[in-house]
Amino acid sequence: MAPALEEPVQMDLAAPVKNTPKLVAPEPEHCPGPESNLAGKGDACAGCPNQTICATTPKGPDPDIPLITARLAAIKHKILVLSGKGGVGKSTFTTMLAHAYAADPENMVGIMDTDICGPSIPKMMGVESETIHISNAGWSPVWVADNLGVMSVQFMLPNRDDAVIWRGPKKNGLIKQFLRDVEWGELDYLIVDTPPGTSDEHLSVNSFLKESGVDGAVIVTTPQEVSLLDVRKEIDFCRKAGIEVLGVVENMSGFVCPTCTHRNKVFKATTGGAKKLARETQVPYLGAVPLDPRIGMACDYGESFFDNFPDSPACVALRKIVQKVAQAAGMEENDVK
Ligand code: SF4
């Protein structure tokens, strides 16, 4: 049975984090956080309509975290894919990374799409019209191939054009449910696609996965300064949140004509691009993936660019990046094909 968005999901989302109080009014600007030890007692709480609720809600660690840790114990590597800005090809990179790992039939790979408001992974993976199933073991991911599974909020929407207009606690509740209730089984890699920026979803994923261990984050950018600006913030966010930065990837780095292989700089790296930024911020530079119009087409048709054009410059670059990500995550070179 496929779960409808408003049925089991909403039931749990009513109390997404057991220690999160149900507020009667939005948090004011200087709110210390309804889950913090100061909730209901801080200076900013004076006069807040939520004061009694926040002050009396029991504090303490989230009791679901041990359940999430147990559920994910059979997943060897968990990799976040982040970007400071939207439109840099983060989800496309996620799908290519997943296809690259899944190219080795011995690898079991999963993608978790935590972009609740703009899920695009199912379309890119060619499983947009699928729904998920619930069994006694939990929610089953949608399997794109024998060794490649996907979980996304898109599967729960009755209509693919429906907007998901949720505030933070509700989004966090769904992410928690993904982590706690999806039956991934034994995986070599779980690749977590996140929305752009440094929002609730990133903090949720990190806090829920902390105990079970995240290998780190790959940050995707384009060469222009306007994108790099936000990457600096993303790196700062990772450092503050205790997430290891596995490295930075420069996507859309030049255009290689598929016909004559001539290379053009479409987005100029006016300030030195991702390579210079990586040096300045002392994070690994993983490489550059050139633009290729066939990547966009492969995503629109839900096909694997990685499988269809293995000799293209983008795939050759990606293969090297996959190796570097795997090494940064502590794998032996021979573990990755
Ligand atoms: S009472 Fe305090 S912690 Fe609770 S919502 Fe108001 S300001 Fe935030």
Boltz pocket constraint, residues with backbone or C-beta under 6 A from the ligand:
constraints:
  - pocket:
      binder: B
      contacts: [[A, 23], [A, 25], [A, 26], [A, 27], [A, 28], [A, 30], [A, 31], [A, 32], [A, 33], [A, 34], [A, 35], [A, 38], [A, 39], [A, 40], [A, 41], [A, 42], [A, 44], [A, 45], [A, 48], [A, 49], [A, 50], [A, 51], [A, 52], [A, 54]]
      max_distance: 6.0
